[in-house]
Amino acid sequence: MADTRPLDRNPYYAEHYEHLDRILNRPQLAGIGISGCVGAGIFLTSGALIATTGSLGGALSYLVAGIIVACVLYTLTEMVACRPLTGVLIDLPHTFLDPACGFAVAASYGLSKICSMAALTAYSAELTALLKNKPGRHEKGPEVAINIAFILLTTASHCLGVKLYGKIERVIMWFKISLLVLVCILMLVINFGAGGHRQTSYQTNYTTHAFTPGFKPTGFLNTETPILRSSGVADTDFGITGAGGQLFAFITTVTLAMFSCFGGELVAMTAGEAKEPWKDIPIVMSFVYLVPLAMYPFVLMSAGANVNYADPNLPKIWGRSNRFGSNSPFVIAIMGSSLHGLPKVLNVFFIISAYTTANTTLYAASRSVFMLSQQYLPKKIADIFGKTNNGHTPLRAILLCSALGFLSLIGLADNSNSQPRITLTELYTGTLACVYICECVTFLKFKAGLDRLEKRKIFSRNDELYITRLFKSRWQPVPAYIGIFGCTFVVVWSGIPPLYILIARQNLTSTANLKPTSALAFDVLGAYIGPIIFATFYLTYKYIHPRSSSVDLRDLTPGNYILGDLSTIEREGPESMPANPWKSLENPNAMELEAQRDSIDPDRRSSFPLSTNYPGFEMSPETYDEREAQRARREERERIRSILENRPKRLERGFWRELWSFVVVDRD
C-alpha cells in the first residue's frame, strides 16, 4: 500500500478501519451548520456594507449573495442526500467529476477553514478590548494570551469527542438565532423612538438616502452628492460618482456579503457522523441555509434604518483609520440612544458569536484534513493524520489544525488596518467560492449520469421514490448555473476594487486617508491567492503527480447514486469489505448494461446457446441480448426499489412536526 498511488486506492470507507462515529442527532447537526454560518459577518462587519452602498444597498447585497449561496447549497443537498458519507463534500467531485477535483476540494477547503478560524479568533480577541472600562487596544502581551486561550479552549471542546461538541453547538444554534431576532427588535425600538433622543453628533435623517451617491473608498461625510474623480484630486474627492459608481459600490458589497453567507455547507461535512443520515441530512441542510440567509437582509435593513451611510463611526473598507471601537452598526445605533448599558452587552454577544464560528470551522478543517490524509496522501501521513483515537475522534487532525490556528497572531503585526486578518478572510472567501463552483459543476455531471440511467429505463430523478426518499432539487440546472456564474463573478470581482484604488492612488494629490499601498496590494493578493491555490492543487494532481482522468459518464452506475446499508459500507476492518465495494451493492447483470448491446463483440454473440436453451425455437443474438438487457434492467429496478422503500419518507410527519424536531430530539 505504501507505494500505491492515492488514485488507485479504494475509497476510505471501503477498506480503512479508522472511521468516525454516527452519533449526531438532528438538533446537533443543525447546530453545527448554524454556528458555522452565523458568525462575525452579519453582526460586526456589516457596517462596512452600509458605508459603501447605503442602508438599502447593504440589505440588497445580502439578498443577492444569499440567493447565490442558496442555489449552491440547494444543488448540493440533492447530491449529499444520495451519498451521506464521511467527507461527502470531497467524495462528490472525486466520484462524479475527477479525482483531481476531489483532491483540490479537500486541500483547499481545509486551508480555507483554517484561515477562517485564525481570522475569527484574532477578531474575537481584538474585540475583548471593548469590554474594558476604558475601551482601547490591548497591549500585545495580553492579546497574545487571549488568542492562545481561545485556541486552547477550541481545541479542548473538540478533543473531548463529537458527542459533547454536538451538544454545545445545539445550544449555540438557538443563541445565534435568538441574537438575530434580538437585534432586529432593538433596532425597531430605537427607530420608533423608544430609545430616547439621539445623542450623537450625527443626527441627519437616517432613512431618506437608501443608496450612496457613488463609490468613495474613504467614505462619505454627508448625504450630499459630491463630485468624484479618479485622478488629479485629493483622496477625499476620489471615487466614481453617478449610477456607475452606485453599481460599482453595490457589486463590491455583494462580494463582501458572501463572507457572511458562507458556511452552510458544513452540514455536508457532518454527514459521516449523522446518526440517521437518510432522515436528517436533507432537511437539516435546507434548514441551515434557509433560516439565516432569509433573515440576513431584514436584520441589516433594521440596522440601516438607524445608521446612515454617512455616519462617521461606520468602518471604511479602504480608508485609513486609527479609531478603535465597535464596527457593528447595531452597537453604533444603540450608542446614539439613551440605552447606555446595551452596547457592552451586545459586544459580549457578538464576541461569543464570532468565537463560536471559529470553533466550528475547526470541526470542518479537521474533518477535511482527516479525509485528505485518508484518500490522497501517502500512507505514512495517512497513518498519522488519518487515524482516530479509541473514541473515533480524529485527534491528530484536530491538533494539527489547532496549531495552524496560531496564524491569528500575525494580525498583531499591523493593528492600524488589521490587514493580516482581512487578507485571511479574503483568502477564505476566494477559496470557498472555488469549492462551491466545483460542487455545482459536479452536479451537472451527477445529473447527466442520472439522465443517462433514465434513458435506459433504470432509474430517474422524477421517480416518486427518488423525490420522497432522497431529495430532488427542482428547476435544475438553473440553480447550479446561478451558483457557478455567481461564485465565478465573486472570484473575479473581489480584487477589482482594491486594484482600481491601487492604480489610481498614484494619480491623487494626497493619500493620507487611504490605506497604504502595501495594504491595498495584500487586498488584491488575498482576493486572488485562493483561486490560484485551488487551481495549483488541481493541476498538480491531474497532470504532474499522480495524474488522473475525468470520470467517464458511462462509468456512473446506479450504485453511485443508491447506496446500500451505510453500516455495511463503513464497518470496521478491511477484511469485512470486498476489494470492490460496489460489487456487494450492484446487480452484476446491471453492470453489463453500461456496455450497450451494440458494443458486444460479434464473436461473443455467436457463442450464445440459442437452440439449446430454447428447444424448437431459433433466437437471433440481437433478440437474446435484448431479453438479457430487459431482465437486468428489471432486476436493477427492483433492487433500487427495495433499498429506497426501506428508507424514511421525507416530511412524512408534516412541516411543523419536522420543524419541532430541531428543538426536541426524536425518541422514536
C-alpha positions as CSV (number, residue, x, y, z in Angstrom):
1,M,0.0,0.0,0.0
2,A,2.9,2.3,0.7
3,D,3.8,2.6,-3.0
4,T,0.2,2.7,-4.2
5,R,-0.8,6.0,-5.8
6,P,-3.7,7.7,-4.0
7,L,-5.8,7.5,-7.1
8,D,-5.6,3.7,-7.1
9,R,-6.8,3.3,-3.5
10,N,-10.2,2.0,-2.6
11,P,-12.4,4.6,-1.0
12,Y,-11.7,5.4,2.6
13,Y,-15.0,3.9,3.8
14,A,-14.3,0.6,2.0
15,E,-11.0,-0.5,3.4
16,H,-9.8,1.5,6.3
17,Y,-10.8,0.6,9.9
18,E,-10.4,4.3,11.0
19,H,-13.9,5.8,10.9
20,L,-16.0,8.4,12.6
21,D,-19.0,7.7,14.9
22,R,-22.5,8.2,13.6
23,I,-23.8,9.8,16.8
24,L,-25.1,13.3,15.9
25,N,-28.8,13.8,16.0
26,R,-30.8,16.4,14.1
27,P,-30.5,19.4,16.5
28,Q,-26.8,18.8,16.8
29,L,-26.3,18.6,13.1
30,A,-28.3,21.8,12.7
31,G,-26.3,23.4,15.5
32,I,-23.0,22.8,13.8
33,G,-24.4,24.2,10.5
34,I,-26.0,27.3,12.0
35,S,-22.9,28.0,14.1
36,G,-20.7,27.9,11.0
37,C,-23.0,30.1,9.0
38,V,-23.9,32.8,11.5
39,G,-20.8,34.5,12.9
40,A,-19.0,37.8,12.8
41,G,-20.1,39.0,9.3
42,I,-23.7,40.0,9.9
43,F,-23.1,41.4,13.4
44,L,-19.7,43.0,13.2
45,T,-18.5,43.8,9.6
46,S,-21.9,44.6,8.0
47,G,-21.4,48.2,8.9
48,A,-18.8,48.4,6.0
49,L,-21.6,47.4,3.6
50,I,-23.8,50.3,4.7
51,A,-20.9,52.7,4.5
52,T,-20.1,51.5,0.9
53,T,-23.5,51.2,-0.7
54,G,-26.1,52.6,1.7
55,S,-28.8,51.2,4.1
56,L,-30.9,49.6,1.5
57,G,-28.0,48.7,-0.7
58,G,-26.4,46.7,2.1
59,A,-29.6,44.7,2.7
60,L,-30.0,44.0,-1.0
61,S,-26.3,42.9,-1.2
62,Y,-27.1,40.3,1.4
63,L,-30.2,39.3,-0.6
64,V,-28.2,38.8,-3.8
65,A,-25.3,37.0,-2.0
66,G,-27.8,34.8,-0.2
67,I,-29.5,33.8,-3.4
68,I,-26.2,32.7,-4.9
69,V,-25.2,30.7,-1.9
70,A,-28.7,29.2,-1.5
71,C,-28.6,28.0,-5.1
72,V,-25.3,26.2,-4.4
73,L,-26.5,24.6,-1.2
74,Y,-29.9,23.7,-2.8
75,T,-27.9,21.9,-5.5
76,L,-25.5,20.3,-3.1
77,T,-28.4,19.0,-0.9
78,E,-29.5,16.6,-3.7
79,M,-26.1,15.0,-4.0
80,V,-25.5,14.8,-0.3
81,A,-28.9,13.1,0.1
82,C,-27.7,10.3,-2.2
83,R,-24.3,9.9,-0.6
84,P,-24.2,11.0,3.0
85,L,-20.7,9.6,3.6
86,T,-17.8,10.9,5.6
87,G,-16.3,13.9,3.8
88,V,-19.0,13.9,1.2
89,L,-18.0,17.4,0.1
90,I,-14.8,15.7,-1.1
91,D,-16.3,12.4,-2.2
92,L,-18.7,14.0,-4.7
93,P,-16.2,15.6,-7.1
94,H,-13.9,12.6,-6.7
95,T,-16.7,10.2,-7.7
96,F,-18.6,12.1,-10.3
97,L,-16.1,14.6,-11.8
98,D,-12.4,13.9,-11.4
99,P,-10.2,12.6,-8.5
100,A,-8.1,15.8,-9.1
101,C,-11.1,17.9,-8.2
102,G,-11.7,15.9,-5.1
103,F,-8.1,16.5,-4.0
104,A,-8.3,20.2,-4.8
105,V,-11.5,20.5,-2.8
106,A,-10.1,18.5,0.2
107,A,-6.9,20.6,0.4
108,S,-8.5,24.0,-0.4
109,Y,-11.5,23.5,1.9
110,G,-9.3,22.6,4.8
111,L,-7.0,25.6,4.1
112,S,-9.9,28.0,3.8
113,K,-11.4,26.9,7.1
114,I,-8.0,27.2,8.9
115,C,-7.7,30.8,7.6
116,S,-11.3,31.5,8.7
117,M,-10.6,30.1,12.2
118,A,-7.4,32.2,12.5
119,A,-9.2,35.4,11.3
120,L,-12.2,34.9,13.6
121,T,-10.1,34.1,16.6
122,A,-8.0,37.2,16.1
123,Y,-11.1,39.3,15.7
124,S,-12.7,37.9,18.8
125,A,-9.6,38.5,20.8
126,E,-9.3,42.1,19.5
127,L,-13.0,42.8,20.4
128,T,-12.5,41.8,24.0
129,A,-10.8,45.2,24.5
130,L,-14.2,46.8,24.1
131,L,-15.2,45.2,27.4
132,K,-12.7,47.2,29.4
133,N,-13.8,50.2,31.5
134,K,-11.9,52.4,29.1
135,P,-12.1,50.7,25.7
136,G,-8.8,50.7,23.9
137,R,-6.5,48.3,22.1
138,H,-4.9,45.6,24.2
139,E,-1.1,45.6,24.6
140,K,0.4,42.8,22.5
141,G,1.1,40.6,25.5
142,P,-2.5,40.4,26.7
143,E,-3.8,40.0,23.2
144,V,-1.4,37.1,22.5
145,A,-2.6,35.5,25.7
146,I,-6.3,35.9,24.8
147,N,-5.6,34.4,21.3
148,I,-3.8,31.4,22.9
149,A,-6.6,30.9,25.4
150,F,-9.3,30.9,22.7
151,I,-7.3,28.4,20.6
152,L,-6.8,26.1,23.6
153,L,-10.5,26.3,24.5
154,T,-11.4,25.5,21.0
155,T,-9.1,22.5,20.9
156,A,-10.4,21.1,24.2
157,S,-14.0,21.3,23.1
158,H,-13.2,19.1,20.0
159,C,-10.8,16.7,21.7
160,L,-13.5,15.6,24.2
161,G,-15.4,14.0,21.5
162,V,-18.1,14.9,18.9
163,K,-21.0,13.9,21.2
164,L,-20.2,16.7,23.7
165,Y,-19.3,19.1,20.9
166,G,-22.6,18.5,19.2
167,K,-24.4,19.3,22.5
168,I,-22.5,22.5,22.8
169,E,-23.4,23.5,19.2
170,R,-27.1,22.7,19.8
171,V,-27.1,25.4,22.4
172,I,-25.1,27.8,20.3
173,M,-27.6,27.5,17.4
174,W,-30.5,28.8,19.4
175,F,-28.3,31.5,20.9
176,K,-27.4,32.8,17.5
177,I,-31.0,32.6,16.1
178,S,-32.2,34.4,19.2
179,L,-29.5,37.0,18.8
180,L,-30.6,37.7,15.2
181,V,-34.2,38.3,16.4
182,L,-33.0,40.4,19.4
183,V,-31.0,42.9,17.3
184,C,-34.0,43.3,14.9
185,I,-36.3,44.1,17.9
186,L,-33.7,46.5,19.4
187,M,-33.4,48.4,16.1
188,L,-37.2,48.7,15.8
189,V,-37.3,50.0,19.4
190,I,-34.7,52.7,18.6
191,N,-36.3,53.6,15.3
192,F,-39.7,54.2,16.9
193,G,-38.0,56.5,19.4
194,A,-38.3,54.3,22.5
195,G,-34.5,54.5,23.0
196,G,-34.7,58.2,23.7
197,H,-33.4,61.2,21.8
198,R,-30.4,60.6,19.6
199,Q,-27.3,61.8,21.4
200,T,-24.6,61.6,18.8
201,S,-23.3,64.5,16.7
202,Y,-24.7,63.0,13.6
203,Q,-28.4,63.4,13.7
204,T,-29.3,63.7,10.0
205,N,-32.3,61.7,8.7
206,Y,-31.2,58.0,8.7
207,T,-33.7,56.6,6.2
208,T,-34.1,59.0,3.4
209,H,-31.0,58.1,1.4
210,A,-31.1,54.4,0.7
211,F,-28.1,54.2,-1.6
212,T,-24.8,56.1,-1.6
213,P,-24.4,58.6,-4.5
214,G,-21.4,56.7,-5.8
215,F,-18.3,54.7,-4.9
216,K,-16.0,56.5,-2.5
217,P,-13.2,54.5,-0.9
218,T,-12.7,56.9,2.0
219,G,-16.4,57.0,2.8
220,F,-19.0,59.8,2.6
221,L,-19.0,62.6,5.2
222,N,-22.6,63.7,4.4
223,T,-25.6,62.8,2.3
224,E,-24.9,65.4,-0.4
225,T,-23.9,64.3,-3.9
226,P,-20.2,65.0,-4.3
227,I,-18.2,65.4,-7.5
228,L,-15.8,62.5,-7.5
229,R,-12.8,61.9,-9.9
230,S,-10.2,59.2,-10.3
231,S,-7.2,61.5,-10.8
232,G,-5.9,64.9,-10.0
233,V,-7.8,65.3,-6.8
234,A,-7.3,64.6,-3.1
235,D,-8.3,61.2,-1.7
236,T,-11.4,62.9,-0.1
237,D,-12.7,63.6,-3.6
238,F,-11.6,60.3,-5.1
239,G,-14.1,57.8,-6.4
240,I,-16.8,57.2,-9.0
241,T,-20.0,59.2,-9.0
242,G,-23.4,58.7,-10.5
243,A,-25.2,55.4,-11.5
244,G,-21.9,53.8,-12.5
245,G,-20.4,54.4,-9.1
246,Q,-23.6,53.2,-7.3
247,L,-23.4,50.0,-9.3
248,F,-19.7,49.6,-8.6
249,A,-20.3,50.0,-4.9
250,F,-23.3,47.6,-4.9
251,I,-21.4,44.8,-6.7
252,T,-18.5,45.3,-4.4
253,T,-20.7,44.8,-1.3
254,V,-22.2,41.7,-2.8
255,T,-18.7,40.1,-2.8
256,L,-18.2,41.3,0.8
257,A,-21.5,39.8,1.9
258,M,-20.5,36.4,0.6
259,F,-18.2,36.0,3.6
260,S,-21.2,36.2,5.9
261,C,-23.3,33.8,3.8
262,F,-20.8,31.0,3.5
263,G,-20.8,28.2,6.0
264,G,-24.0,26.2,5.3
265,E,-22.0,23.5,3.5
266,L,-20.7,22.4,6.9
267,V,-23.7,20.1,7.2
268,A,-22.3,18.1,4.3
269,M,-19.1,17.6,6.4
270,T,-21.2,16.3,9.3
271,A,-22.9,13.6,7.1
272,G,-20.4,10.9,8.1
273,E,-21.3,11.5,11.8
274,A,-25.0,11.8,11.4
275,K,-27.0,9.2,13.4
276,E,-29.8,9.0,10.8
277,P,-28.3,10.4,7.6
278,W,-31.2,9.4,5.3
279,K,-33.7,11.0,7.5
280,D,-31.9,14.1,8.8
281,I,-29.3,15.4,6.3
282,P,-31.7,16.7,3.5
283,I,-33.9,18.6,5.9
284,V,-31.1,19.9,8.1
285,M,-29.2,21.3,5.0
286,S,-32.4,23.1,4.0
287,F,-32.9,24.5,7.5
288,V,-29.3,25.6,7.9
289,Y,-29.2,27.8,4.8
290,L,-32.8,29.0,4.5
291,V,-33.2,30.3,8.1
292,P,-30.1,32.6,8.3
293,L,-30.0,33.6,4.7
294,A,-33.7,34.6,4.8
295,M,-33.1,36.7,8.0
296,Y,-29.9,38.5,6.9
297,P,-31.5,41.1,4.6
298,F,-34.1,42.0,7.3
299,V,-31.5,42.2,10.0
300,L,-29.3,44.6,8.1
301,M,-32.3,46.6,7.0
302,S,-33.3,47.1,10.6
303,A,-29.8,48.4,11.3
304,G,-29.8,50.6,8.2
305,A,-33.0,52.3,9.4
306,N,-31.0,53.7,12.3
307,V,-27.5,54.2,10.9
308,N,-26.9,56.2,7.7
309,Y,-24.0,55.6,5.3
310,A,-22.6,59.0,6.3
311,D,-22.2,58.1,10.0
312,P,-18.6,58.7,10.8
313,N,-18.4,55.7,13.2
314,L,-19.0,53.2,10.4
315,P,-15.9,51.4,9.2
316,K,-14.4,52.3,5.8
317,I,-13.0,49.3,4.0
318,W,-10.2,51.1,2.1
319,G,-9.9,54.1,4.4
320,R,-7.0,54.7,6.8
321,S,-8.3,54.9,10.4
322,N,-6.8,54.8,13.9
323,R,-10.2,54.7,15.5
324,F,-10.8,51.9,17.9
325,G,-14.3,50.8,18.6
326,S,-17.1,48.5,17.6
327,N,-17.7,48.4,13.8
328,S,-21.1,46.9,14.4
329,P,-24.0,49.0,13.0
330,F,-26.2,47.7,15.8
331,V,-23.8,48.9,18.5
332,I,-23.4,52.2,16.7
333,A,-27.1,52.7,16.6
334,I,-27.6,51.9,20.3
335,M,-24.7,54.2,21.3
336,G,-26.7,57.1,19.8
337,S,-29.6,56.3,22.1
338,S,-30.1,56.6,25.8
339,L,-29.7,52.8,26.3
340,H,-26.1,53.2,27.6
341,G,-25.7,49.7,29.1
342,L,-26.6,47.8,26.0
343,P,-23.5,48.3,23.8
344,K,-21.3,46.4,26.1
345,V,-23.8,43.6,26.4
346,L,-24.2,43.3,22.6
347,N,-20.4,43.3,22.3
348,V,-20.2,40.3,24.6
349,F,-22.8,38.5,22.5
350,F,-21.0,39.4,19.3
351,I,-17.7,38.1,20.6
352,I,-19.3,34.8,21.5
353,S,-20.8,34.6,18.1
354,A,-17.5,35.2,16.3
355,Y,-15.6,32.9,18.6
356,T,-18.1,30.0,18.3
357,T,-17.9,30.3,14.5
358,A,-14.1,29.9,14.8
359,N,-14.7,26.9,16.9
360,T,-17.0,25.4,14.3
361,T,-14.5,26.0,11.5
362,L,-12.0,23.8,13.4
363,Y,-14.5,21.0,13.1
364,A,-14.7,21.4,9.3
365,A,-10.9,21.8,8.9
366,S,-10.1,18.7,11.0
367,R,-12.5,16.5,9.0
368,S,-11.2,17.8,5.8
369,V,-7.6,17.1,6.8
370,F,-8.7,13.6,8.0
371,M,-10.2,12.8,4.6
372,L,-7.3,14.4,2.7
373,S,-4.9,12.2,4.6
374,Q,-7.0,9.0,4.2
375,Q,-7.8,9.3,0.5
376,Y,-5.0,11.2,-1.2
377,L,-1.8,11.5,0.9
378,P,1.0,8.8,1.3
379,K,0.3,6.1,3.8
380,K,2.9,7.4,6.2
381,I,0.9,10.7,6.5
382,A,-2.5,8.8,6.5
383,D,-1.3,6.7,9.4
384,I,-0.7,9.9,11.4
385,F,-3.5,12.4,10.5
386,G,-5.9,9.8,9.1
387,K,-6.2,8.0,12.3
388,T,-8.8,8.3,15.1
389,N,-8.4,7.5,18.8
390,N,-10.4,4.9,20.7
391,G,-13.4,7.3,20.7
392,H,-13.3,7.6,16.9
393,T,-12.2,11.3,17.2
394,P,-9.6,12.4,14.6
395,L,-7.4,13.8,17.4
396,R,-4.2,14.3,15.4
397,A,-6.0,16.1,12.6
398,I,-7.7,18.4,15.2
399,L,-4.3,19.1,16.9
400,L,-2.7,19.9,13.5
401,C,-5.5,22.4,12.5
402,S,-5.4,23.9,16.0
403,A,-1.7,24.6,15.7
404,L,-2.3,26.3,12.4
405,G,-4.9,28.4,14.1
406,F,-2.0,30.4,15.6
407,L,-1.9,32.2,12.3
408,S,-4.3,34.5,14.3
409,L,-1.2,36.0,15.9
410,I,0.1,37.5,12.7
411,G,-2.7,40.1,13.0
412,L,-0.7,41.7,15.8
413,A,1.9,42.8,13.3
414,D,-0.4,45.6,11.9
415,N,-3.1,47.0,14.1
416,S,-3.7,50.1,12.0
417,N,-5.7,48.3,9.3
418,S,-6.0,44.8,10.7
419,Q,-4.6,43.8,7.3
420,P,-3.4,40.3,8.0
421,R,-6.9,39.4,9.3
422,I,-8.5,41.0,6.3
423,T,-6.2,39.1,3.9
424,L,-7.1,35.8,5.6
425,T,-10.8,36.4,5.2
426,E,-10.3,37.3,1.6
427,L,-8.4,34.1,1.0
428,Y,-11.2,32.2,2.7
429,T,-13.8,33.8,0.5
430,G,-12.0,33.2,-2.8
431,T,-11.1,29.6,-1.9
432,L,-14.5,28.6,-0.7
433,A,-16.1,30.2,-3.8
434,C,-13.9,27.9,-5.9
435,V,-15.1,24.9,-3.9
436,Y,-18.7,26.0,-4.5
437,I,-18.1,26.3,-8.2
438,C,-16.6,22.8,-8.2
439,E,-19.6,21.3,-6.4
440,C,-22.0,22.9,-8.9
441,V,-20.0,21.6,-11.8
442,T,-20.1,18.2,-10.1
443,F,-23.9,18.3,-10.0
444,L,-24.0,18.8,-13.8
445,K,-22.1,15.5,-14.2
446,F,-24.2,13.9,-11.4
447,K,-27.4,14.9,-13.2
448,A,-26.1,13.8,-16.6
449,G,-25.5,10.4,-15.2
450,L,-29.0,10.2,-13.8
451,D,-30.4,11.3,-17.2
452,R,-28.5,8.5,-18.9
453,L,-29.9,6.0,-16.5
454,E,-33.4,7.4,-17.1
455,K,-33.0,6.9,-20.9
456,R,-32.0,3.3,-20.2
457,K,-35.2,3.0,-18.1
458,I,-33.3,2.0,-15.0
459,F,-33.8,5.0,-12.6
460,S,-35.0,8.6,-12.8
461,R,-34.9,11.8,-10.7
462,N,-38.6,12.0,-11.4
463,D,-39.4,8.7,-9.7
464,E,-41.7,9.1,-6.7
465,L,-39.2,7.2,-4.6
466,Y,-36.3,9.5,-5.5
467,I,-38.3,12.6,-4.6
468,T,-39.7,11.3,-1.3
469,R,-36.8,9.2,-0.1
470,L,-33.9,11.2,-1.3
471,F,-34.1,14.8,-2.5
472,K,-34.8,16.4,-5.8
473,S,-33.7,20.0,-6.3
474,R,-36.2,21.4,-8.8
475,W,-35.6,23.7,-11.8
476,Q,-32.2,22.2,-12.4
477,P,-29.8,23.0,-13.9
478,V,-30.8,26.7,-13.4
479,P,-29.8,26.8,-9.7
480,A,-26.5,25.1,-10.5
481,Y,-25.7,27.6,-13.2
482,I,-26.6,30.5,-10.9
483,G,-24.2,29.1,-8.4
484,I,-21.4,28.7,-10.9
485,F,-21.7,32.1,-12.5
486,G,-22.4,33.9,-9.2
487,C,-19.4,32.4,-7.5
488,T,-17.2,32.9,-10.5
489,F,-18.2,36.6,-10.6
490,V,-17.4,36.9,-6.9
491,V,-13.9,35.4,-7.5
492,V,-13.2,37.8,-10.4
493,W,-14.6,41.0,-8.9
494,S,-13.2,40.6,-5.4
495,G,-9.8,42.0,-6.4
496,I,-11.1,44.7,-8.8
497,P,-11.9,47.5,-6.2
498,P,-8.5,47.4,-4.4
499,L,-6.7,47.1,-7.8
500,Y,-8.6,50.1,-9.1
501,I,-7.7,52.1,-5.9
502,L,-4.1,50.9,-6.1
503,I,-3.7,52.0,-9.7
504,A,-5.5,55.4,-9.2
505,R,-3.7,56.1,-6.0
506,Q,-0.5,57.3,-7.7
507,N,-2.5,60.0,-9.6
508,L,-4.0,61.6,-6.5
509,T,-2.7,64.8,-4.9
510,S,-2.9,63.3,-1.4
511,T,-3.5,59.8,0.0
512,A,-3.4,60.4,3.8
513,N,-7.0,59.0,4.2
514,L,-6.4,55.8,2.1
515,K,-4.9,52.5,3.1
516,P,-1.2,52.2,2.4
517,T,0.0,50.8,-0.9
518,S,1.2,47.6,0.8
519,A,-2.3,47.0,2.4
520,L,-4.0,47.5,-0.9
521,A,-1.6,45.1,-2.5
522,F,-2.4,42.5,0.1
523,D,-6.1,43.1,-0.6
524,V,-5.5,42.2,-4.2
525,L,-3.3,39.2,-3.3
526,G,-5.9,38.0,-0.8
527,A,-8.6,38.1,-3.3
528,Y,-6.8,36.0,-5.9
529,I,-4.5,33.8,-4.0
530,G,-7.3,31.4,-3.1
531,P,-8.3,30.6,-6.7
532,I,-4.6,30.3,-7.6
533,I,-4.1,27.8,-4.8
534,F,-7.1,25.8,-5.8
535,A,-6.0,25.7,-9.5
536,T,-2.5,24.7,-8.4
537,F,-3.8,21.8,-6.3
538,Y,-6.0,20.6,-9.2
539,L,-3.4,20.9,-12.0
540,T,-0.6,19.3,-9.9
541,Y,-2.7,16.3,-9.1
542,K,-4.1,15.9,-12.6
543,Y,-1.1,16.5,-14.7
544,I,2.1,16.1,-12.6
545,H,1.5,13.5,-9.8
546,P,-0.2,11.1,-9.5
547,R,-2.2,12.2,-12.6
548,S,-5.9,11.4,-13.1
549,S,-8.6,11.4,-15.7
550,S,-12.1,12.7,-15.7
551,V,-14.9,10.3,-14.7
552,D,-16.5,8.8,-17.8
553,L,-20.2,9.3,-17.9
554,R,-20.6,5.6,-18.9
555,D,-18.9,4.6,-15.6
556,L,-21.7,6.1,-13.5
557,T,-23.9,3.3,-12.5
558,P,-26.9,3.0,-10.1
559,G,-24.6,2.0,-7.3
560,N,-23.1,5.5,-7.4
561,Y,-26.4,7.0,-6.6
562,I,-28.2,4.4,-4.5
563,L,-26.0,3.2,-1.7
564,G,-26.8,0.2,0.4
565,D,-26.6,-0.1,4.1
566,L,-24.2,2.5,5.4
567,S,-23.3,0.4,8.4
568,T,-22.1,-2.2,5.9
569,I,-20.1,0.2,3.8
570,E,-18.5,1.9,6.8
571,R,-18.0,-1.1,9.1
572,E,-14.6,-1.6,10.8
573,G,-11.9,-3.7,9.3
574,P,-10.8,-4.0,5.7
575,E,-11.4,-7.8,5.9
576,S,-15.2,-7.1,6.3
577,M,-15.5,-5.5,2.8
578,P,-14.8,-6.9,-0.6
579,A,-12.0,-5.5,-2.7
580,N,-14.5,-3.7,-4.8
581,P,-17.1,-2.1,-2.5
582,W,-19.6,-1.7,-5.3
583,K,-19.9,-5.5,-6.0
584,S,-22.0,-6.0,-2.9
585,L,-24.2,-3.1,-3.8
586,E,-24.8,-3.8,-7.5
587,N,-26.6,-6.3,-9.6
588,P,-23.8,-7.8,-11.7
589,N,-26.1,-8.1,-14.7
590,A,-27.0,-4.4,-14.4
591,M,-23.3,-3.6,-14.8
592,E,-23.4,-5.1,-18.2
593,L,-26.0,-2.5,-19.2
594,E,-23.2,0.0,-19.1
595,A,-21.9,-1.5,-22.3
596,Q,-24.6,-1.0,-24.9
597,R,-25.8,-4.0,-26.9
598,D,-24.2,-2.7,-30.0
599,S,-20.8,-2.8,-28.3
600,I,-20.9,-6.5,-27.6
601,D,-18.2,-8.5,-29.5
602,P,-19.8,-10.3,-32.5
603,D,-17.7,-13.4,-31.6
604,R,-19.3,-13.4,-28.1
605,R,-22.7,-13.1,-29.6
606,S,-22.2,-16.2,-31.8
607,S,-21.4,-18.2,-28.6
608,F,-24.9,-17.7,-27.0
609,P,-26.7,-21.0,-26.6
610,L,-29.8,-20.3,-28.7
611,S,-31.5,-23.5,-29.7
612,T,-30.1,-25.3,-26.6
613,N,-31.9,-23.0,-24.2
614,Y,-35.0,-22.7,-26.3
615,P,-35.7,-26.1,-28.0
616,G,-37.6,-25.8,-31.2
617,F,-37.2,-22.0,-31.3
618,E,-34.4,-20.3,-33.2
619,M,-33.4,-16.9,-31.5
620,S,-31.1,-14.4,-33.0
621,P,-28.2,-12.9,-31.0
622,E,-29.9,-9.5,-31.1
623,T,-33.1,-10.8,-29.6
624,Y,-31.2,-12.7,-26.9
625,D,-29.2,-9.6,-26.0
626,E,-32.4,-7.6,-25.8
627,R,-34.1,-10.1,-23.5
628,E,-31.0,-10.2,-21.2
629,A,-30.8,-6.4,-21.1
630,Q,-34.5,-6.2,-20.2
631,R,-34.1,-8.8,-17.4
632,A,-31.1,-7.0,-16.0
633,R,-32.9,-3.7,-16.0
634,R,-35.9,-5.2,-14.3
635,E,-33.7,-6.7,-11.6
636,E,-31.9,-3.5,-11.1
637,R,-35.1,-1.5,-10.7
638,E,-36.3,-4.0,-8.1
639,R,-33.1,-3.7,-6.2
640,I,-33.3,0.1,-6.2
641,R,-37.0,0.0,-5.1
642,S,-36.2,-2.4,-2.3
643,I,-33.5,-0.2,-1.0
644,L,-35.4,3.1,-1.2
645,E,-38.7,1.7,0.3
646,N,-36.8,0.8,3.4
647,R,-35.7,4.4,3.9
648,P,-37.8,7.1,5.8
649,K,-40.1,9.2,3.8
650,R,-39.1,12.9,3.8
651,L,-41.5,15.3,5.5
652,E,-43.9,12.4,6.2
653,R,-44.8,13.8,9.6
654,G,-45.7,17.3,8.3
655,F,-43.8,20.5,8.1
656,W,-44.4,21.7,11.7
657,R,-43.5,18.4,13.3
658,E,-40.3,18.3,11.3
659,L,-39.5,21.8,12.4
660,W,-40.2,20.9,16.0
661,S,-37.6,18.1,15.7
662,F,-34.9,20.8,15.6
663,V,-35.9,21.7,19.1
664,V,-36.6,18.3,20.7
665,V,-34.7,15.1,19.8
666,D,-37.0,12.4,18.3
667,R,-37.3,9.4,20.6
668,D,-38.8,7.1,18.0
